[in-house]
């Protein structure tokens, strides 16, 4: 069964069974050795560079519906598996968003990318905004989808069938891709601890961010409070708030065409 970018998978039934669309053939892929980890990346297309950063417990394959649309629009697209996720390894240190942001910079250095726009989903959004705050000269803009910048921004966790289907897919993919395929439970515990306690950016720190930012919130996001998205948009200078209707935290999988339109419009503004 094939699911196209124009269709809907609101309940993630297709994603649970099949995953996202397979990644296309890459121009270049491999690993970058950095700070105790081997970080996997792949690059596609040519043009203004865009880095896609996936969510917690996921991997770059979750961007299967976005890469073709961005390549068609004339972008060089780079995907990165966060340390410990997908094909990337990690050491014994606890996860931090700052450490993962430094991994992204290492991949950029390896690919000789001086600057790139960032599209981040959930944990990947946090990584992108942390990178923009510590190395603003490397970030052409941040599309910040479905994430918080301090622990007060999250809703109490309530399991749903959609979340369960996504988690099931993540478990299967981890077993297939990871260098430590039997360690999924420990992996979930370590990532969950990071999510529970980080990030901890203050309003004053947000006010120092100096790159173009779009705060993107889904109408039915299961994890992020809408008032937190409003707060981020108010406190990051020049940030805009974009609300995606009819979708949840999994919008890139549920309604790819809608998500892709928002991303491409943002990239047209920040890269023009």
C-alpha positions in Angstrom: 0.0 0.0 0.0 1.4 3.4 -1.0 0.6 6.6 0.7 1.3 9.9 -1.2 2.1 13.4 0.0 -1.3 14.5 -1.1 -3.2 12.0 1.1 -4.1 11.9 4.8 -3.0 9.5 7.5 -4.6 11.3 10.4 -4.7 8.2 12.6 -1.2 7.0 11.6 -2.5 3.6 10.6 -0.4 3.6 7.4 2.6 4.9 9.3 2.4 2.2 11.9 2.2 -0.5 9.2 4.6 0.9 6.6 6.5 3.9 8.0 6.8 7.1 6.0 7.7 7.1 2.3 11.1 5.5 1.7 14.0 7.9 1.5 15.1 8.7 -2.0 18.6 8.0 -3.3 21.0 10.4 -1.7 23.8 12.4 -3.2 26.0 11.6 -0.2 25.5 9.8 3.1 27.7 8.5 5.9 28.8 9.1 9.5 30.6 11.9 11.2 32.6 11.0 14.2 31.9 13.6 16.9 32.3 13.8 20.6 31.8 10.2 21.5 29.3 9.4 18.8 29.0 8.4 15.1 26.4 10.7 13.6 24.6 9.5 10.4 23.5 11.9 7.7 22.3 12.0 4.2 22.1 14.8 1.6 19.8 15.2 -1.4 19.4 17.6 -4.2 21.1 21.0 -4.8 20.5 24.6 -4.0 19.9 26.6 -0.8 20.6 24.1 2.1 17.9 23.0 4.5 18.6 20.6 7.5 15.7 18.4 8.7 15.9 17.4 12.4 13.5 14.6 13.5 11.7 14.2 16.8 12.6 12.2 19.9 12.6 8.4 19.5 12.4 8.8 15.7 14.9 9.0 12.9 15.5 10.7 9.5 13.2 8.2 7.7 10.3 10.0 9.3 10.9 12.9 6.8 10.1 10.7 3.8 7.2 12.9 2.6 9.2 16.1 3.0 12.5 15.4 1.2 11.1 15.1 -2.3 9.0 18.3 -2.0 12.0 20.3 -0.8 14.3 18.9 -3.5 11.6 19.7 -6.1 11.6 23.3 -4.8 15.3 23.6 -5.4 16.9 22.9 -2.1 19.8 20.8 -0.9 18.3 18.8 1.9 20.3 17.3 4.7 18.8 14.8 7.2 20.6 13.8 10.4 19.9 11.0 12.8 20.2 12.5 16.3 22.8 10.8 18.5 21.5 7.5 19.8 18.6 7.6 17.3 18.3 5.7 14.0 21.7 4.9 12.6 23.6 7.2 15.0 25.4 6.0 18.1 25.9 7.6 21.4 28.2 7.3 24.5 27.1 6.9 28.1 26.5 10.6 28.8 22.9 11.8 29.3 21.2 13.3 26.3 21.2 17.1 26.1 19.9 19.3 23.4 23.1 21.3 23.4 25.1 18.1 22.7 22.8 17.2 19.8 23.1 20.8 18.4 26.9 20.4 18.5 26.5 17.2 16.5 24.5 19.1 13.8 27.3 21.7 13.6 29.8 18.9 13.2 27.9 17.5 10.2 27.6 21.0 8.7 31.4 21.3 9.0 31.9 18.0 7.4 29.7 19.0 4.5 31.2 22.5 4.3 27.9 24.1 5.0 28.5 27.5 6.3 24.8 28.2 6.9 21.5 26.4 6.5 17.9 26.8 7.3 16.6 24.4 9.9 13.3 22.5 10.0 12.8 20.9 13.4 10.1 18.6 14.6 9.5 18.2 18.3 12.9 17.4 19.9 14.5 18.4 16.5 12.9 21.8 16.8 14.5 22.3 20.2 17.9 21.2 18.8 17.5 23.7 15.9 16.6 26.6 18.2 19.5 25.8 20.6 21.8 25.7 17.6 20.5 29.1 16.5 21.0 30.5 19.9 24.6 29.3 20.3 25.7 29.7 16.7 23.4 32.2 15.0 25.8 32.7 12.1 25.1 29.1 11.0 21.3 29.2 11.1 19.5 30.9 8.2 16.2 30.4 10.1 14.3 27.9 12.2 11.0 26.3 11.5 10.1 25.3 15.1 7.4 22.7 15.0 5.7 21.1 18.0 8.1 21.7 20.8 8.7 23.5 24.1 11.6 25.6 25.4 11.0 25.0 29.1 9.2 22.2 30.9 6.2 24.3 31.7 5.2 24.2 28.0 4.2 20.5 28.0 0.8 19.0 28.6 0.3 16.1 31.0 0.9 12.9 29.0 -2.2 11.1 28.0 -1.8 8.0 25.8 -3.9 7.9 22.6 -4.2 5.3 19.8 -2.2 7.7 17.5 0.6 8.0 20.0 0.6 4.3 20.5 0.9 3.7 16.7 3.8 6.1 16.4 5.6 4.5 19.4 5.1 1.0 17.9 6.6 2.2 14.6 9.6 3.8 16.4 10.2 0.5 18.3 10.3 -1.5 15.1 12.5 1.0 13.3 14.9 1.2 16.2 15.3 -2.6 16.2 16.1 -2.5 12.5 18.4 0.6 12.3 20.2 0.9 15.7 23.7 -0.4 16.5 22.2 -1.5 19.8 18.9 -3.0 18.6 18.0 -4.6 21.9 18.3 -1.4 24.0 15.0 0.3 23.0 13.6 0.5 26.6 16.8 2.1 27.9 16.8 4.5 24.9 13.3 5.5 25.7 14.1 6.1 29.3 17.1 8.2 28.5 15.3 10.4 25.9 12.3 10.7 28.2 14.5 12.0 31.0 15.9 14.7 28.7 12.4 15.7 27.6 11.1 15.8 31.2 13.9 18.1 32.5 15.1 20.0 29.4 15.2 22.6 27.8 15.2 25.4 30.4 15.4 28.6 28.3 14.2 31.8 30.1 12.3 34.6 28.5 15.5 36.6 28.6 17.4 33.9 26.7 14.7 33.7 24.1 14.9 37.4 23.6 18.5 37.1 22.5 17.7 34.8 19.5 18.6 36.7 16.4 17.5 34.5 13.5 14.2 34.3 11.7 11.9 31.9 13.6 8.5 30.4 12.9 6.7 28.9 15.9 4.5 26.2 14.4 1.8 24.6 16.5 -0.8 22.0 15.5 -4.4 22.5 16.4 -4.6 19.2 18.1 -1.0 18.8 19.4 -0.9 16.1 22.1 2.1 17.3 23.9 2.6 21.1 23.7 0.3 23.7 25.2 -1.0 26.3 22.7 -0.3 29.1 25.1 3.4 28.0 25.2 3.6 28.5 21.4 2.0 31.9 21.9 4.6 32.7 24.6 7.5 31.6 22.3 6.2 33.7 19.4 5.9 36.8 21.7 9.4 36.5 23.3 11.5 35.5 20.3 12.2 38.8 18.4 10.4 38.9 15.1 9.0 35.3 15.4 5.7 34.5 13.7 3.1 32.0 14.9 1.7 29.5 12.5 -1.2 27.2 13.4 -1.7 24.0 11.4 -5.4 23.1 11.5 -6.9 19.6 11.6 -3.6 17.9 12.6 -1.7 16.9 15.7 2.0 16.5 16.8 2.4 14.2 13.8 1.4 16.6 11.0 4.4 15.8 8.7 3.0 12.2 8.5 -0.7 12.9 8.8 -1.1 15.6 6.1 2.2 16.0 4.4 1.0 18.4 1.7 -0.3 20.8 4.3 2.9 20.6 6.4 5.1 21.0 3.3 3.3 24.1 2.1 4.0 25.8 5.5 7.7 24.8 5.4 8.2 26.0 1.8 6.5 29.3 2.4 8.8 29.9 5.4 11.9 29.0 3.4 10.8 31.4 0.6 10.7 34.2 3.2 14.0 33.5 5.0 16.1 32.4 2.0 14.9 35.1 -0.5 
